[in-house]
Amino acid sequence: MYSYSTAAITLLLFVDYTLTAYHNTHNAHYSHSYHPKVAPYPVKAYQTYYPSSPSHHYTNQPTHHYCNIPPDLWCDSPQSAQQCGVQRQCDALRFHKRRPIKITLIYEALCPYCQKFISNQLGSMYQQYKDHLELELVPWGNSRILRDGSFSCNHGKKECDANRLQSCVIDIFKSSGALPFIVCFERIIHHNTVEQAMHACSAFIRSQYRQIRLCYDGDRGTQLQRIAAHKTMSTKPHPILEVPYLLINDYTPSVDNNNLNVMILPQLLNKWFKLYS
């Protein structure tokens, strides 16, 4: 009798344990939808994996594919955009394809690399893509405003004068209209004074020569240089550490990317405009 009771009790305990384990497992398996109060994950997370209908939040998430494509190629095709989870962003770029790309050049008038870029690349590049570009020229670079309010430029007083003159030309003709004069000026300023270079390139500014002269000789030129300084020092997210520096739609790239942009900007523009044409 004693051994029978022990066996029965043991059997009952085993059955009770088995049913309890099954019950707990069963509830845990369906807890996302039926028992939200004790669910280990919120219902919203459950619905993210099994949506009833597609949404832009779901379709824009990275797929199970590994994104091993360089960022510059993400929008090259719908397949690459989907693989890297940027379909919505690439579609937005294509939607705004008719907007011009803004190119801002921050430079110094006597910087050899700036002179080379302006003389050899910028003029011809702008002529090729002028219908798709918004050009902004900022002649300041690494110049400084001293405590007494005067300016100190990397290449001396001659550069300060040249920066001020170009600010006046840009103010009156706007950057696109001032570009022919600036290209001419940068090609000859190395072996000439500011006055000589201004006179030699005066054909490009003849219609407004008097106003430019008044600006250059007066307070207006100084005010425009302060504006150029503020523009240069307020760039984001990266500060201007060297020139020439290119901003793309007011975005300041890193130094390494800026160096690349300066070298291959025409090729980049050609790619961007073909991609969104």
C-alpha positions in Angstrom: 0.0 0.0 0.0 2.8 2.4 0.9 4.7 1.7 -2.4 1.5 2.1 -4.5 0.7 5.5 -3.0 4.2 6.7 -3.6 4.1 5.6 -7.2 0.7 7.3 -7.7 1.9 10.5 -6.1 5.0 10.5 -8.3 2.9 10.0 -11.4 0.5 12.8 -10.5 3.5 15.2 -9.9 4.9 14.3 -13.3 1.6 14.9 -15.1 1.2 18.2 -13.2 4.7 19.3 -14.1 4.2 18.4 -17.8 0.9 20.3 -18.1 2.3 23.3 -16.3 5.3 23.4 -18.7 3.1 23.0 -21.7 0.7 25.8 -20.5 3.6 28.2 -19.9 5.2 27.4 -23.3 1.8 27.8 -25.0 1.1 31.2 -23.4 4.6 32.5 -24.0 4.3 31.6 -27.7 1.1 33.6 -28.2 1.9 36.4 -25.7 2.5 39.0 -28.4 -1.1 39.1 -29.5 -3.2 37.6 -26.7 -1.4 38.7 -23.5 0.2 42.1 -24.2 0.6 42.8 -20.5 3.0 40.0 -20.0 4.5 40.0 -23.5 8.3 40.2 -23.6 8.1 42.5 -26.7 5.5 45.2 -27.5 2.8 44.5 -30.0 4.2 47.2 -32.3 7.4 45.3 -32.7 5.5 42.2 -33.6 3.5 44.1 -36.3 6.8 45.4 -37.7 7.8 41.9 -38.7 4.4 40.9 -40.0 2.7 44.0 -41.4 -0.9 43.7 -42.7 -0.1 46.1 -45.6 3.1 47.7 -46.9 4.1 51.1 -45.6 7.0 53.5 -46.3 8.4 52.7 -42.9 8.6 49.1 -43.7 9.8 49.2 -47.3 12.5 51.7 -46.5 14.1 49.4 -43.9 17.3 47.5 -44.9 16.6 44.1 -46.3 18.2 40.9 -45.2 20.9 41.5 -47.8 24.2 42.9 -46.6 24.9 46.4 -47.9 28.5 46.2 -49.1 28.1 49.0 -51.7 30.0 52.3 -51.3 27.5 55.2 -50.4 28.3 57.0 -53.6 26.6 54.2 -55.5 23.5 53.7 -53.4 21.2 55.6 -55.7 22.7 54.2 -58.9 19.8 51.7 -59.3 16.6 50.7 -57.6 18.4 47.4 -56.6 21.3 49.1 -54.9 18.9 51.5 -53.1 16.8 48.6 -51.9 19.8 46.6 -50.8 21.0 49.5 -48.6 17.6 50.6 -47.4 17.7 54.1 -48.9 14.8 53.8 -51.5 12.9 56.7 -50.0 15.9 59.0 -49.9 16.9 58.2 -53.5 13.3 58.8 -54.7 13.4 62.1 -52.9 16.5 63.1 -54.8 15.0 62.2 -58.1 11.8 64.1 -57.2 13.9 67.3 -56.7 16.1 66.7 -59.8 15.0 70.0 -61.4 16.4 72.1 -58.6 19.9 73.4 -59.3 22.8 72.2 -57.3 24.4 74.9 -55.3 28.2 75.0 -55.5 29.9 77.4 -53.0 33.6 78.0 -53.5 35.5 79.5 -50.5 38.9 80.7 -51.6 41.8 83.2 -51.3 42.7 85.4 -54.2 46.4 84.7 -54.1 46.3 81.0 -53.0 48.1 79.1 -55.8 45.7 76.1 -55.6 42.7 78.4 -55.7 44.1 80.2 -58.7 44.7 76.9 -60.5 41.2 75.6 -59.8 39.5 78.9 -60.8 41.6 79.3 -64.0 41.6 75.7 -65.2 38.4 74.2 -64.0 35.7 76.5 -62.6 35.2 78.7 -65.7 34.7 75.8 -68.2 32.8 73.7 -65.7 30.3 76.5 -65.1 29.8 77.1 -68.8 29.0 73.4 -69.2 26.5 73.0 -66.4 25.3 76.6 -65.8 21.7 75.6 -66.5 21.9 73.2 -63.5 24.1 75.1 -61.1 23.8 77.9 -58.6 27.3 79.4 -58.1 28.4 81.2 -55.0 31.9 82.7 -54.6 33.3 83.6 -51.2 36.8 85.3 -51.3 38.0 84.9 -47.8 39.5 81.6 -47.0 41.9 81.6 -44.0 42.0 85.4 -43.6 41.5 86.8 -40.1 39.8 89.7 -38.5 42.2 91.3 -36.0 41.2 93.0 -32.7 41.4 96.5 -34.2 39.0 95.4 -37.0 41.5 95.2 -39.8 42.1 92.1 -41.9 45.1 89.8 -42.0 45.5 87.6 -45.1 47.7 84.6 -45.7 49.5 86.2 -48.6 49.7 89.7 -47.3 48.1 93.1 -48.0 47.9 92.4 -51.7 45.6 89.4 -51.1 43.4 91.5 -48.8 43.0 94.1 -51.5 42.3 91.4 -54.1 39.7 89.7 -51.9 38.0 93.0 -51.3 37.9 93.9 -54.9 36.4 90.5 -55.9 33.8 90.9 -53.1 32.7 94.2 -54.7 32.5 92.6 -58.2 30.5 89.6 -56.8 28.1 92.0 -55.0 27.3 93.9 -58.1 27.4 91.2 -60.8 26.5 88.2 -58.6 28.8 85.2 -58.6 27.8 83.9 -62.1 28.2 87.3 -63.7 31.5 88.0 -61.9 33.1 84.7 -62.8 34.6 85.9 -66.2 36.3 88.8 -64.5 37.6 86.6 -61.6 39.0 84.0 -64.0 40.8 86.7 -65.9 42.0 88.3 -62.7 43.3 85.0 -61.2 45.3 84.2 -64.3 47.4 87.4 -64.2 47.4 88.6 -60.6 50.6 86.7 -59.7 52.8 88.9 -61.9 50.7 92.1 -61.5 49.4 94.5 -58.9 45.7 94.5 -58.0 45.3 97.8 -59.9 47.0 96.4 -63.0 45.0 93.2 -63.0 41.8 95.1 -62.4 42.6 97.4 -65.4 43.6 94.4 -67.6 40.3 92.6 -67.0 38.1 95.7 -66.9 36.3 94.7 -70.1 34.3 92.2 -68.0 33.1 94.9 -65.6 33.0 98.0 -67.8 29.3 98.6 -67.4 29.6 98.9 -63.6 33.3 100.0 -63.3 32.5 103.2 -61.4 30.3 101.5 -58.8 32.9 98.7 -58.3 35.6 101.4 -57.8 33.6 103.2 -55.2 32.9 99.9 -53.4 36.6 98.9 -53.5 37.9 102.3 -52.3 35.1 102.8 -49.7 33.5 101.1 -46.7 31.3 98.9 -48.7 34.2 96.6 -49.7 35.2 96.2 -46.0 31.6 95.3 -45.1 31.4 92.7 -47.8 34.6 91.1 -46.5 33.1 90.8 -43.1 30.1 89.1 -44.6 32.5 86.7 -46.4 34.3 86.0 -43.2 31.0 85.2 -41.4 30.0 82.9 -44.2 33.3 81.0 -44.1 33.4 80.7 -40.3 29.7 79.5 -40.0 30.0 76.5 -42.3 28.7 73.2 -41.0 29.3 70.5 -40.1 33.1 70.9 -40.7 35.1 74.1 -40.3 37.1 75.4 -43.2 40.7 74.4 -42.7 42.1 74.8 -46.2 41.3 76.3 -49.5 39.9 75.9 -52.1 36.9 74.5 -50.3 33.7 73.4 -52.0 30.3 73.3 -50.3 27.6 71.2 -52.0 24.1 72.6 -51.3 25.6 74.4 -48.2 27.0 71.2 -46.9 30.7 71.3 -45.8 32.3 67.9 -46.5 35.3 66.6 -44.6 38.8 67.7 -45.6 39.5 64.4 -47.4 36.2 64.5 -49.3 36.8 68.2 -50.2 40.1 67.4 -51.7 38.4 64.7 -53.8 35.6 67.1 -54.9 38.1 69.7 -56.0 39.9 67.2 -58.2 36.9 65.6 -59.8 34.0 68.0 -59.5 33.2 68.0 -63.2 33.0 64.2 -63.2 30.8 64.3 -60.1 28.5 66.9 -61.7 28.3 64.8 -64.9 27.3 61.7 -62.9 24.7 63.6 -60.7 23.0 65.2 -63.6 22.9 61.9 -65.6 21.6 60.0 -62.6 18.6 62.3 -62.0 17.9 63.3 -65.6 
